[in-house]
Amino acid sequence: MTVVPHIGSARHLDVDPRTTILRGCKESLPVSNQTFDLVILGAGSGGYAAALRASQLGMSVGLIEKSKVGGTCLHVGCIPTKALLHAAEVADAARDAAKFGVKATLEGIDVPAVIQYREGIIASKYKGLQGLIKARGITMIEGEGRLTSPTTVQVGDSTITGTNVILATGSYSRTLPGLEIGGRVITSEQALQLDYVPKKVAVLGGGVIGVEFSSVWRSWGSEVHIIEALPRLVPMEEESISKQFERAYRKRGIEFTTGVRFQSVTQNESGVVVTLENGATIEADLLLVAVGRGPATAGLGFEEVGVAMDRGFVLTDERLRTNIPGVWAVGDIVPGLQLAHRGFQHGIFVAEEIAGLNPVVISDVNIPKVTYSEPEVASVGLSEAKAKEQYGDAAVASYEYNLAGNGKSHILETAGSIKVVRVIDGPVVGVHMIGARVGELIGEAQLAVNWDAHPEDVAPLLHAHPTQNEALGEAFLALAGKPLHAM
Ligand code: FAD
């Protein structure tokens, strides 16, 4: 293991890392001129992963955070939304219990109790993360940081110096020009604060965040109408998956308008009226704006120091180096997929790169994506269309296994499919899945794609019966020319 030598570790100073004040003084003095091997601005998924890995590799680390360690994902993103989705699944199970011969009734949703359950999970994970950071000897620096040179970040009166600096300031909920957030026009942050189930919600954006909230609200009894400017819901996914997704949402009674752009919204005490460019109007209690996330980089000194940027995103090469030697960027501020596990991977990657370990680059296309709605969507690698663009029509084959043939899916009463795309006589280059719980199957799929496995290599391996995982095995078997439970 390559270990980076310490360069003036703050652990050698008489410093209380939690309060960033000098210990042993009669008066509390601000810490200044702390020097670390690595300074990280932002302690979300990308920043804290970099800190944990760098400390493992022997670096002294100063981790600057203006709010809470864990960032968007832990506090207002992945974890809270998935807790809501689980409460939605429980509601569906109670509502549909009779289908399985169980007598139960859904009396309603106690939203404050759901919030208590959700906040309990966050509090426990937050505590665990804080403990881990402390145990790894990372110095937490609380406050808003600003990059003042390629090696310094200013936090209040303190100058924090790093041989290397990682920018990891994350993202914020974007809106459209002229569409003001406020009152009944909300983003995901305010949606998480609602302490009631709205009767009717309009959702602007049919991507991951929009369809996940739609799924929760529908399971809780709301009427939902999604507006998506692109021609289909979950437009970043394989076209056949989008079609099945739309069918499933229609069946659940979730309305949607695709291929039409939002024009305007008005609101009063009782609700909102959304007008689309085709003249149609949608009335609802609330409008959730879920049109993507922008990079949180404004006013942080990046441009002044000369960091190359594009529309607020920090530009890097594939090794996450900015144009300034020693300054790196990770997570949502780097153009590409905005996912927590990409942030983790970025953070680990940069720490290892600084340590000279020459880590492997994972391109965005090979990062697994999961949409945790009902049904779930999970994918990794190329769509069939992209594979054909890249390798030529004749060089690509695909197989779509219908979950109707899978015992466990039948038990769960879920519809969907698993599509595997391969290069003929070559590797699996894409896997695209839809159905309840298919997010849990993405691990094997991403291994196949990232290891360039041929279907013939993986087909002989076993899948426990009965699992939904077998459906992936069936697709591999079919592509290897020996389908078992299919023709
Ligand atoms: P962040 O997590 O945003 O962290 C940046 C940190 O930097 C923050 O803590 C912030 O306070 C701090 N900061 C910013 N500026 C400064 C400054 N000047 N000084 C000090 N500190 C600063 N991803 C998934 O993979 N799976 C999911 O299921 C999922 N669900 C999501 C659901 C929602 C509703 C949302 C909004 C996002 C979801 N995401 C999900 C995306 C995921 O949360 C992000 O991709 C991830 O948090 C990005 O990590 P990051 O480190 O780049 O930024």
Boltz pocket constraint, residues with backbone or C-beta under 6 A from the ligand:
constraints:
  - pocket:
      binder: B
      contacts: [[A, 41], [A, 42], [A, 43], [A, 44], [A, 45], [A, 46], [A, 47], [A, 64], [A, 65], [A, 66], [A, 67], [A, 68], [A, 69], [A, 70], [A, 71], [A, 72], [A, 73], [A, 74], [A, 76], [A, 77], [A, 78], [A, 79], [A, 81], [A, 143], [A, 144], [A, 145], [A, 146], [A, 168], [A, 169], [A, 170], [A, 171], [A, 188], [A, 209], [A, 296], [A, 300], [A, 330], [A, 331], [A, 332], [A, 333], [A, 338], [A, 339], [A, 340], [A, 341], [A, 342], [A, 343], [A, 370], [A, 372]]
      max_distance: 6.0
